[in-house]
Amino acid sequence: MHRSDWNYKYMYDHQAIEKKWQARWKKERAHATGTDQTKPKRYVLDMFPYPSGAGLHAGHVESYTATDIYARYSRARGYNVLRPQGFDAFGLPAENYAIKTGIHPAKTTREAVATFTRQIDSLGLSYDWERSVTTSEPEYYRWTQWIFLLLYKKGLAYKKKAKVNWCDGCQTVLANEQVDNGQCDRCVGVVVQKDLEQWFFKITDFIEDCEEGGNIFKGLLSGLEDIDWPSSTKAAQRNWIGRSEGVEADFSVNGGQEKVRVFTTRVDTIFGCTYIVLAPEHPLLESWKDRISNWSELESYRAATRAKTDMQRTDLNKDKTGVRLEGLSALNPLSGESVPLYVADYVLASYGTGAVMAVPAHDERDLIFAKKYNLPIRTVVLPAGGSPTEAEAFTGEGQLIDSGSFTGLDSAAARQAMADHLVQAGSGSRKLNYRLRDWLVSRQRYWGAPIPIIYCPVCGTVPVPEKDLPVLLPTDVDFRPTGESPLKYSASFQTVVCPNCGGAAKRESDTMDTFVCSSWYYLRYADPGNKDALADPQALAYWLPVDVYVGGAEHSVLHLLYARFFAKVLQKYGQISFNEPFLKLRHQGIILGEDGNKMSKSKGNVVNPDEFVEKSGADSLRIYEMFMGPLEDMKPWNSQGIVGVRRFLEKVSVVGDNFSGQDDKKVRSLLHKTIKKVGEDIEEFRYNTAISALMILINSLHEARTEAGWPLAPASMEKLFIILAPFAPHLAEEIWEKSGHTESIFKSAWPEYDQSLIKDEMINLVIQINGKLRATLEAPADISETQALELARGSESIKKWLAEKEVIKHIFVPERLLNIIVK
């Protein structure tokens, strides 16, 4: 049968087949996690979803199918596979919906979980639902509270008054990581600054390697070297942590004993400093009130700054503004030059010392500010062969000019020499700074895990005893946000006695950031039913860490950073034995609407997976999303594309109707090449090329079919369907059963390819002369070095390049090239 004969008469009933096998898998517990811990394991995990009322979207299907293929393949390779799924169920969307409708978020969450579960099952995804967790259930958040108490007892959870990001739309505080360009990443509302007393986790204690009990534990920075993650994600975390080595230098104020200490990573540019900039919150400003002649102007500027977030203030594209401190100046400790003092909001009190030396010639922000306020611009570092320019800042390394005794040194040597000079003179010190700040975890909302703290007028702050966990969310609350947690007004929640003295006390009314719940969930899957511990140590030791983790890149400095922090805390204090939670990470790309835009209800371009499962089948949807392009790429949806995939599966069903045939040498060779290709591609998540190889093989079967049958014998056909099964599990099961098998195809081992069959009989041998391509010659795949040289010498294309030349040597790469070196 030729491809041109193909038409829809070969339709198969996908709805009946898929429902049949989904019911059987459930009945037979086909996806239950293996218990034989003598086998090698693979823990394959998705970033668990928030169960919104909208249900699954195309992006969920993409990432979940990718891990499903990998999990099914791994089982066939003999691994014990842990593949769980759960729900990140606390958070603002459910609470906001409750405010709008009056329906309790626990009810809407349960309904959404049921919808998600049904949709996931309709795709044939092989999750072990017996291990499912939902973060809003008390049996789960009991252990979230337990981890909070561990952090508290170890001095890693603390409460302090601080300037925080406040979202008026959500009526709660946000961590820095949840603010994007001055807007809330949830509601896109404007974020302002407030001074509030809040709970923090000391994530900054784990930036660098740390020691406990004589053991060294890797920190957030060095741990990145040990994991197989996308380089862009590692870079995002390094940038967010913002490690910078530099110098703190003292500039004396008005030539007296009082000092302004600045932090700089480029002390080699200090002779180019033409002014000093302080953050509006700098503590020295209040002490200078009587000495600053334009204090009222400064106060107005500081008041305006308080309405801005750190993100807004440090935006490189924003207009640079500031106020000169009239009546004050500072003395450069190396040049001895007096420079003016300014206050500008692009300097943050929380970074470094809250003061910087401004070098307009060598810093882009300083240059913009200097041009605006007509301040001097002095070049002191030149690139090789360069000359001074005020058109743009030179921020690279170079050679120093006009820098006193340091003139002529390169930047690196100058930094070392200048730092030594400042330290010896008592005018500075070497310093290490970080951009990362401690994680703010308090939230003034209802739908979250209560913070297990009690406040007693006699005993002070008292942790809830572990035996009293979980601290349950009350039900007698008004969900409407007021800027304070609704728990504050719950009589049943607040009426409590102090665990220490037995006197009247009150509970902490804030709940925890939902990222706290998702920072450890992967551990609970190892032993989700445990009522006595977070998880059994033996289960943790066997299953963890996660071998493969798939989810969105948008979590690079949120969930992924926090989860790494929790793992490092738990390892340091003996709860787990590993340092990094996710060994291999892959991101799925965004699937755009058919119009090329991001999917949204307002644009009417949202793809509903249910529609395509019903119309074309789950197997078609799975393969289409994997075939669209590389997993990590952004890709537009194309409804015609899924039609093409459906036709491919119909061709597969025709092949599966009858296994009769004999092995054709050429097709059998292609089969074994495909076994090799598909296995290697699955390991590397190159699903689009694996599917392409399967399509080529199926087309070859149809093209080579004769009246005698298919060009593969039944034993070879079985290998084909085993490697197809992870991609199209329902159809593969149906064909397997029709061929006479009584056990699931997923109990079959992954086929080994025959090395002798994957070698091509003929190859294209590249012939080079002195490294330059001169010919490509067809040759036997097993051609020897001597034979290759003879073949080249006999080629008319090569003879002219060898004429009257002396062959010095030749380099032979079997099956690839021959390079002849002549003179």
Protein Blocks (a to p, Z undefined) as FASTA:
>chain_A
ZZklgcfklcccfklmmmmmmmmmmmnommbccfblkbccdddddddddddfklpafklm
mmmmmmmmmmmmmmmnopacdddddddfbcjklmmmmmmnopafklmmmmmmmmmmmmmm
mnopacdfklgccfkbmklmmmmmmmmmmmmmnopaccddddddddfklopacdfklpgg
hiafklopacdddddddddddfklmmpccdeehiacddfklmmmmpccdfklmmmmmmmn
opacdddddddeehiabdcddddfblmlmmmpcbdcddfklmklmmmmmmmmklmmmmmm
mmmmmmpcfklmmomkbccdddddehiacddfklopacdddddfkbcfkgojlpacddfk
lofklmmmmmmnopacddfbdcehiacdfkbccfbdcddeheljmgoiafklmmmmmmmm
mmmnopaccddddfbdcddfbdcbfbdcdddddddfklopadddfklpccdddfbbcfbd
ghiafklmmmklmmccdfklopacdddfbdcdfklmmmmmmmmmmommbckbfbdfklmm
mmpccfbdcddfklmmmmmmmmmmmmmmmmmnopacbfbfblbacdddddddfkopacdf
klopaccfklmmmmnopklmmmmmmmnpcfkbccdddfklmmmmmmmmmmmmmmmmpmgd
cddfklmmmmmmmmmmmmmmmmnopaklmmmmmmmmmmmmmmmpcfkbcfbdfklmmmmm
mmmmmmmmmlmmmmmmmnopabdfklpccddddfklmpcfbdcddddeehiafbdcdddf
klcfklmmmmmmmpmklmmmmgopacfbdcddehibccdddZZ
